[in-house]
Amino acid sequence: MTDQPGAQPEHHDDWVPPRSGLIDPRTAVMLIACLFAVVLSAVVVLLPVKYAILKPGPVLNTLGKVDDKPLISISGHQTYETSGTLDLTTVSVLGGPDRKVTLIQVIDGWLRRSSAVVPQEQVFTPGETQEQSDAENQAEMTSSQESATAAALWALGIDVPTTLTVAGTDPSAPAADALKKDDVILGLNGKTVGDLAELRTRLAVTNPGDDVTVKVRRDGRARTVTTQTVQAEDGDTVLGIYITPDFDFPFDVKIQIEDIGGPSAGTMFALGIIDKLTPGDLTNGKDIAGTGTMDADGTVGPIGGIRQKLVGAREAGAEYFLAPADNCNEVVGHVPDGLQVVKVKTLDQARTDVEKIAAGNASGLAGCGS
């Protein structure tokens, strides 16, 4: 049909003229749903979650200064100039009892190779407050400094009188029935014990299950008790007790460090003290970093967050890294380019390895893959 002049347009009963400025109801519902989803996603992403994020933390040269003060200062004994670096490495922890992280921070941590996301309870004791955690870390740092100082002085042949006080016992060990908290260990099997190293030397010639006599001072009086030794997880023969050593240092060694807690800087503290107390230059100008707890007898112990510490050390310019042997399974496959890792078990070995690095003989040192 052709249009005719004056003809009216066709009429359809289901045709409704558009209403200018209004949104179709179906579109409005979809928009509201999308907006709700966006808001809900934002809320979920920002909600705190019970994870902790480990990242590379500050790196400090134990031979250098912090706020214009030597990190290690020694008075009452001759010291010597040093060069190079013996860096202690740290881990920055996001999260905690009073500092929750959000889901978006966790996702960011997962995406970064230098970070690690772990359940909060792997880093913090369940139920403790942030204040309690900080206090515990600071106490561990103080104890670490004292043990490192004692280990360094003994390594140099300097006597450090020590009081060995029983802090507790393993309930499953025979010593739990013979020794008490606050007992002071004076001797073993008729021989005087003056420090932790001497106690371990005396125990090393016994076997797990052997009867031993322990001379202690209890309530101001000396007495001798009989107990049996047990085998530790590392295979050593021990008494099954926890000891708090009290050192009587012959001169002052002070470590200037704040806002860093935990015991993992002990090995690098000990090496820094040795370098300052001995003629010559231990590092020969080399950039060496590391980590590890340090027992007073010179044993290097494992730590947490070593992968983050490796990254932090390399970013700070280190070319060599001293790693506790017991952490090697975490090191393999995660060493940054340009960083040589050397596994260490004792302070004496760590010192010898640093001297070899200084002399340019690092190629033959044992790494975590060997």
N, C-alpha and C positions, 0 to 999 in steps of 0.2 A: 504494500500500500504506500502510495506517495503522500507526502505532506500536502495538505490543502490549506489555502489561506484561511486564517481564522480557526483552524482545527485545534482542539484541546489535546494536551499530552495524555498518553495512556495512563490509567490509574491502577496501581497494584496495592492490594489490601495489606501486604506485609512490608511495605516500604515505609520507613520512618525517617523524616528529615534529620540530618546530623545536628547535634546540639553543640554549638561552639563553646570551647573552654572546659568541657567536661571529659573525664577519663572513663573509658569503658570499664564496667564493674569487674570483668574478668582480669583486665590489665591491672586494675587497682589491687586486687587480691594477690596477683603475682608479685607486684612491687613490694607490698607489705611483707610477703613471705621472704623475699630476697633481703629486705632490710633487716628482718628479724634474724635471718641466718648470718648476716654480716655482723650484727651486734653480738649474737651468741658466740660466733667464732672469735670475735675480739675479746669477749669475756673469758672464754676458755684459754686463749693464748696468754692472757695476762694473769690467770689464776696461778698462785704459787704451787709448786710441785716439790716432792721430797727427793730431790736430786742435788748433788754437788757437782760443780764443774771445775776441773783442774786445768790451769793454764800456766805457761812459763812465767815465773816470777822474777823478781830482781836478782841480779848477779852482783856480788860484792867481792872485791879483792881483799883477802885477809892481810895482804902486805900494804894495803893502801889506807885511805882515810875516809871517814864518814863525818860530814859536817865539820871539816877541817880538823878532826881529831883522828889519830891513828886507830884503826879498828882493833889492833892488838898493841897495847902499851905495856912495857915491862920496866919495873924500877927495882933497884937493889941488886942488879946483876948486869954485867956488860952485855951490850947488844951491838949488832952490826948492820950496816946499810944493806938494803935488798933492792932488787929490781925484778922486772917480769911480773907475772900475776899467778896467784894461787887462789882462784875464784871459788867461793862457796856459791852454790846454786839453790834456788828456792822454787816453790810452787805457789801460785796465787789460787786461792780457793773461793769460788763464788757459791754462796749458799751457806746454810748452817741453821742451828736451832731457831735463831731469831732473824735470819736473813735468807728467806726463801727465794729461790729462783723461779722464773716463769717458764711456761712451756716454750715460748719463742726463744728464750735464752738457751734452753736445753737443745732445741733444734739447731740453733746456731753452733752450739758446742759439738753436736754430732757431725756437723758439716766441716768443721775445722780439724785438720789432721794433727795439729799441735795441741788440741784439747782432748780431754777425756770426761765423759759424763758417767758418774757412778752413783749408786744409791747412797743417800745421805748417811746411812748407818755404817758405811764402809769408812767414813772419814770422822764421824762424830759418834760418841757414845750415846745410845738411845736414852732419852730422858734428861740429858744434861742441858744446861742453859748455855748461851753463847759466852756469858761471863765465866762460867766454870770451864768451858773449853779453852778460852784464852788463858786463864790462869794455869791450867794444866800444861798448855804448850810452853808458857813462859818458864814454868818449873822445869820442864824437860830441857829447855835451852840452857838454863843455869846449870843443871846437873851435867849436861853435855860439855859445857865449857870447863867445868872442874875436872871431868874425866879426861878430856883432851889435854888439859894442862899437865895433869899427873902423868899421862902416857908419854907426852913429849919430854918431860923432865927425866923420867926413867929411861927413855930411849937415849938420852944424852948422858946417862950415868949419874944423874943428880938424885940424891936420896929424898924421898917424900914420905915422912912418917904418916901412917894411916891407921885410923881406927875402923875396924870392920864390925858394924852393928847389924844384928839380925833384924830385918824388917818384917819377916814373915816366913812361913814354911809351906811347902807343897803338902796338902793334907794327905796325899797318897804315899808320901815318902816316910820311911822310918824316923827321919829326923824330926817329924812333927811331934813325936812323943818324947824326944830327948832335948830338943832345943826350943827356946822360947823367944818371943819378941823382945827386943832390947838387950839380948845377950851380946856380949862383945867377944868375938873370936880371938883367942890368944895363941892357940897352937893346935897342931894336928899330929897324932901319933908320936907324941913326946918331943916334937920339934916346933920351935917358935914360928909363928906366921905373922909377918909384918905388913903385908899388903895383899891385894887380890892376886897378883901374879904369883906370889909365893904360895898362896893357898891352892891355886890351880896346879902349880908344879908338884906340890905334895900329893894332891888328889890324882894326878896323872899316873903315878906309879902304883895306884891301886886299881882294882877291878870292880865293876858294878856288883853289889851284893856283899862286898868285903866289910868286915867289922872294923871300925875305926874309933879312936878316942879323940875327943875334941875338948880342948881346954878353953873355958869361957870365963868371963867375969860377969857374975849375975848378982844384982843387988849389992854391988860393992865388994863381993867376995869371989875369989877364984875357985873353980871347981872343974872336975873332969867328968864328962859324960860319954857313954858309949852308944854308937848308932851304926847304921849301915849306909853305904854309898848306893847311888842309883845311877842309871844311864840317862843322859840328856838326849834330846832329839837329835843333836848333831853328833852323837856317839861318845861324847866326853863323859868321864866319870865325875859326878857331882854329889853334893850332900842333899840337894833338894831344898835349898833355902834361898831366900832373897836377902841380899846384903846391901846396906846403905853405907858407902865408904865416906869417912870424914877425913879430909886431907889437911895436913899441916904444912903448907907450902913454905919453902925457905926464903922466898922473895915474892913480890907482887906481880901477878900477871892479870891485867884487866882487859876485857873484851868489850868494846863500845859498839853495841848494836841494839836497835829498837825495832819494834813492830814486826819482828820475825821470831817465830817460836818453833819448838820441836827440837829433836836431838840430831838431825841429819847433817849438821855442819861440822860435827866433831872431827872427822878426818882432816878436813881442810884447816880447821883451827890448829890442830896438832902440828901439821906441816908448816903452817905460818909461824908458830912459836919456835919450832926447830930452826927455821931459816933465820929468824931474828937473833937467836942465841948462838949461832955458829958463824965463824969467819967464812968469807967467800959468799958466792951467790948460788943458792940452791937451784934456781930455775935457769940461770944464764940468760935471762931476758925472755924466756919462752912464756907463751900464754897457756896456762894449764888450769883446768877447772876440775871439779869433782864433787863427790858427795859420799855419805856413809856415816853411820854412827861410829863412835870411838869409845870402847871400853878402856878402863884405866890400865888394863894389861896390854893394850895395843891391838886388840881385836877389832877389825872393821866389820860393822854390821849392816844389814840391808835397810832400805828406806822406801818410802812411797813416792810416786810421781816421777820416776826416773826418766820416763820418755819426755815429759815436759822440761825436765832439767837439761836433758841433752840438747833440746831445741834452744832453750835460753842461753846455754853456754856457747853454742855456735853463733847465735845472733850477737853475743857480746864479744866475739872475736877469738874465742878459745880454739886451739888446734888439737888439744889433747884433753881427754876426760878420764878421770880415775873413778871407776865404778865398782861397788862392792860385788864380789864374786857371786854372792847369793841373789843378786838382781840380774844376772846375765840372761836368764830366760826371758826377761822383759826387754832387754836391750837389742837382741838379735833381730835384724830386719827393720830397726827404727833409728839407725844412726844417721844423722844429717851428713850430707856431703861435706868433705873437708875436715871432719872430726875423727880422730883416732881414739878409740876407747881401749883403756887398759884396765883389766880386772885386778883387784887387789883384795887381800885377805887380812893383812896386818899392817901396822904403821911402819915397821921396819921395811917391809916389801915396798910400800908406797913411797917411802923416802928413797930407796934404791932405784925404783923406776923413774922417779922425778930426776934423779941424778943422771940416769941414762938418757932421758929425754933432753936434758940440758947439754949433754955431751954429743948429741946428734945420733944416738944409738937406739932410737925408739922402734925401729923396724922389727926387732926381734922380741919385743915385749908381748906377753900373752894378752890376747883380747878375749872378748866374750864369745867369739866363734871358735876359739881354739882351746 
